[in-house]
Amino acid sequence: MNEVVGHDDILFITVDTLRHDVASELCAAGRTPHLARYLPGGAWQRRHAPGNFTYASHQAMFAGFLPTPAEPGPHPRLFAARFTGSETTEGRTFVFDTPDLVSGLAEAGYRTVCIGGVGFFNQQGPLGSVLPGLFQESHWEPEFGVTSPVSFQAQIERAEGVIGALPSDQRLFLFVNVPALHQPNWFHLPGATKETGDTRESHAAALEYVDRHIERLFSVVRRRRRCFVVICSDHGTTYGDDGYTGHRLGHEAVWTVPYAHFFLESAEAPA
């Protein structure tokens, strides 16, 4: 990461609430072809989330604790705050001397931009301002939120405007919290109604919606220079699994998340 930071742009996407099993099933069935073409080996990596709901998980991830591979470690981290005794920091880790990765990248010369989705990014009150407040520039509006059937398209449109206004030599750290998978998601499944409610099937349909539009986001970020992408879920959720519904609980479907990182090669010569 020390060769990436300062050279490449960085895109961090959290597909909020996405379950690992659903993501993997759809990928294997060819139902998310746009995402699959970028995933290393054509598959999601199975990892454990650092938290079981949005606020806790993002606080950890912004401190450098991305989801951990779901197998015995140790697992060196991509990013880490400098502190004595860390067993997951190695020579390839980008180490920052600030309280969080966002300000660490800002100190390294990045323009840090948040395009929020779920309520913890809506800037509607003190709690909804904590996470977006880490960034130099934060965006949220109701069309980006969980009740919007076009949330991801609206977020991408805002990203296009943000990126288009940046000087070509300015490095960018863009964070996008994608809310489409979070409840309510029934409206992404053809034939579903508010009365039938959210299901594992509507969760899958919401991921297909994200897949249909993700290439547009990738296309705009790669116009500037090579971009390093981290895409993962912050936590999963339950739909009656073992009697549980929702998240902020300790079920396997909540703790196990899909993860990938990869490069988007520049469509043009780097600045």
C-alpha positions in Angstrom: 0.0 0.0 0.0 3.0 2.3 0.4 3.4 2.1 -3.4 -0.3 2.8 -3.9 -0.8 5.8 -1.5 0.4 9.0 -3.2 0.3 7.4 -6.6 -3.2 6.0 -7.3 -6.7 7.2 -6.5 -8.5 5.1 -3.9 -12.2 4.1 -4.1 -13.7 2.4 -1.0 -17.3 1.0 -1.4 -19.3 -0.5 1.3 -22.4 -2.3 0.0 -24.3 -1.9 3.2 -25.9 -5.0 4.7 -24.8 -7.4 1.9 -24.7 -11.0 3.0 -21.8 -13.1 1.9 -23.9 -16.1 0.9 -26.2 -14.1 -1.3 -23.3 -12.3 -3.0 -21.5 -15.6 -3.7 -24.6 -17.4 -4.9 -25.4 -14.6 -7.4 -21.8 -14.4 -8.6 -21.7 -18.2 -9.2 -25.0 -18.1 -11.0 -23.9 -15.3 -13.3 -26.4 -12.9 -12.0 -23.8 -10.1 -11.1 -21.6 -10.2 -14.2 -20.3 -6.7 -14.0 -18.9 -7.2 -10.5 -17.7 -10.7 -11.3 -15.3 -9.5 -14.0 -13.4 -7.5 -11.4 -13.4 -9.9 -8.5 -10.0 -11.7 -8.1 -10.6 -15.2 -9.3 -14.2 -14.2 -10.2 -15.4 -14.8 -6.7 -15.9 -12.9 -3.4 -13.6 -13.5 -0.5 -15.3 -14.7 2.7 -14.4 -12.4 5.6 -15.5 -11.5 9.1 -16.9 -8.0 9.6 -15.4 -5.8 12.4 -18.9 -4.9 13.6 -22.5 -6.1 13.3 -24.1 -2.9 12.3 -23.2 0.1 10.2 -21.8 2.6 12.8 -19.6 0.2 14.7 -18.3 -1.5 11.5 -17.4 1.8 9.7 -15.7 3.2 12.8 -13.5 0.2 12.8 -12.9 0.2 9.0 -12.0 3.9 9.0 -9.4 3.1 11.7 -7.9 0.6 9.3 -9.6 -2.6 10.5 -11.2 -3.9 7.3 -13.0 -7.2 7.4 -10.7 -10.0 8.3 -10.2 -13.2 6.2 -12.4 -15.9 7.7 -9.5 -18.3 8.3 -6.7 -18.5 10.8 -4.2 -15.7 10.6 -2.3 -13.6 11.2 -3.7 -11.3 8.5 -1.5 -8.2 7.8 -3.6 -5.1 7.1 -3.6 -2.7 4.2 -3.9 0.3 6.4 -3.1 0.8 10.1 -2.7 3.6 12.6 0.8 3.7 14.2 0.8 2.0 17.6 3.3 -0.1 19.4 2.7 -3.8 19.5 0.4 -4.1 16.4 0.7 -7.7 15.2 -1.1 -7.0 11.9 1.1 -4.1 10.7 3.9 -5.0 8.3 6.2 -3.3 5.8 3.6 -3.3 3.1 1.0 -1.7 5.4 0.3 2.1 4.9 0.8 3.4 8.4 -0.8 6.7 9.3 -0.1 9.0 12.3 -3.7 10.3 12.6 -6.7 8.9 14.5 -8.3 7.5 11.3 -7.5 6.5 7.7 -9.5 9.3 6.2 -7.4 12.0 7.9 -4.3 9.9 7.3 -5.0 10.0 3.5 -5.8 13.7 3.7 -2.4 14.3 5.3 -0.9 12.3 2.4 -2.4 14.8 0.0 -5.7 13.2 -0.9 -9.0 15.0 -1.4 -11.3 12.9 0.9 -15.0 12.7 -0.3 -17.9 10.8 1.2 -21.1 10.0 -0.7 -23.4 8.6 2.0 -26.3 6.3 1.9 -27.8 4.9 5.1 -28.9 7.0 8.0 -25.5 7.1 9.8 -24.3 9.3 6.8 -27.3 11.5 6.4 -25.9 14.5 8.4 -29.4 15.1 9.8 -28.2 15.2 13.4 -25.1 14.8 15.6 -25.0 11.0 15.2 -25.5 11.1 11.5 -22.7 13.6 11.2 -19.9 11.7 12.9 -18.8 9.4 10.0 -19.2 11.9 7.2 -17.5 14.5 9.4 -14.3 12.6 9.0 -14.1 13.7 5.3 -13.2 17.0 3.8 -16.3 16.9 1.6 -19.5 14.9 2.4 -22.7 14.5 0.3 -26.1 13.1 1.2 -29.6 13.8 0.2 -32.9 11.8 0.4 -32.5 10.3 -3.0 -29.3 8.6 -1.8 -31.1 7.0 1.2 -32.5 3.6 1.9 -36.0 4.4 0.8 -35.0 5.5 -2.7 -35.4 3.0 -5.5 -32.7 4.9 -7.5 -30.2 5.5 -4.7 -27.1 4.1 -6.3 -27.8 5.9 -9.6 -28.2 9.2 -7.7 -24.9 8.5 -5.8 -23.0 7.8 -9.0 -24.4 11.0 -10.6 -23.0 12.9 -7.6 -19.7 11.1 -7.9 -19.4 12.1 -11.6 -19.9 15.8 -10.6 -17.4 15.6 -7.8 -14.7 13.9 -9.9 -15.3 16.2 -12.8 -14.6 19.2 -10.7 -11.3 17.9 -9.3 -7.9 19.1 -10.8 -6.3 16.3 -12.7 -3.3 16.2 -10.4 -5.3 16.0 -7.2 -5.3 12.5 -5.7 -8.8 11.3 -4.6 -10.0 9.1 -1.8 -13.7 8.5 -2.6 -15.9 6.6 -0.2 -19.4 5.4 -1.2 -21.8 3.8 1.2 -24.4 1.9 -1.0 -27.7 1.7 0.8 -29.7 -0.4 -1.8 -29.4 -3.7 0.1 -30.5 -2.3 3.4 -34.1 -2.5 4.4 -36.4 -1.6 2.9 -35.3 -3.4 -0.3 -38.6 -5.0 -1.4 -39.1 -2.5 -4.2 -36.1 -4.0 -6.1 -37.9 -7.3 -6.6 -40.4 -7.3 -9.4 -43.9 -8.1 -8.1 -43.0 -7.5 -4.5 -45.1 -5.1 -2.4 -44.6 -3.2 0.8 -47.0 -5.7 2.4 -44.9 -8.7 1.4 -41.9 -6.9 2.8 -38.2 -7.6 2.5 -36.9 -11.1 1.8 -33.7 -12.8 0.9 -34.9 -12.7 -2.7 -35.4 -8.9 -2.6 -32.0 -8.6 -1.0 -30.6 -10.5 -4.0 -32.6 -8.3 -6.4 -31.1 -5.2 -4.8 -27.6 -6.5 -5.4 -28.5 -7.1 -9.1 -29.6 -3.5 -9.2 -26.2 -2.4 -7.9 -24.4 -4.7 -10.4 -26.3 -3.1 -13.3 -24.9 0.3 -12.5 -21.5 -0.3 -10.9 -19.6 -0.1 -14.2 -20.7 3.5 -14.6 -19.0 4.3 -11.2 -15.9 2.4 -12.2 -15.7 4.1 -15.5 -15.7 7.6 -14.1 -13.0 6.9 -11.4 -10.6 5.3 -13.9 -10.7 8.2 -16.2 -8.2 10.1 -14.1 -5.5 7.5 -13.3 -5.2 4.0 -11.9 -7.5 3.4 -9.0 -7.2 1.0 -6.1 -10.6 -0.3 -5.1 -11.8 -1.9 -1.9 -15.4 -3.2 -2.0 -17.0 -5.1 0.8 -20.0 -5.3 3.1 -20.0 -3.8 6.5 -22.2 -6.5 7.9 -24.9 -8.9 6.8 -28.4 -9.3 7.9 -31.0 -12.0 8.7 -34.4 -12.8 7.1 -35.7 -15.3 9.7 -32.5 -17.3 9.9 -32.8 -19.4 13.0 -35.6 -17.1 14.1 -33.6 -13.9 13.7 -34.5 -10.8 11.7 -32.3 -7.9 11.0 -28.7 -7.3 12.3 -26.9 -5.8 15.3 -26.8 -9.3 16.5 -24.3 -12.2 16.6 -25.5 -14.5 13.8 -23.3 -16.0 11.1 -25.2 -14.3 8.4 -24.4 -11.0 10.0 -20.7 -11.5 10.8 -19.8 -13.1 7.5 -19.3 -10.6 4.6 -18.0 -10.5 1.0 -14.8 -8.6 0.3 -12.5 -7.8 -2.6 -9.8 -5.4 -3.6 -8.3 -4.8 -7.0 -7.0 -2.2 -9.4 -8.9 -0.3 -12.0 -6.4 0.4 -14.7 -6.5 4.0 -16.0 -8.4 4.6 -19.2 -6.0 7.4 -20.0 -2.3 8.2 -19.2 -1.8 9.0 -15.5 -1.2 12.6 -14.5 
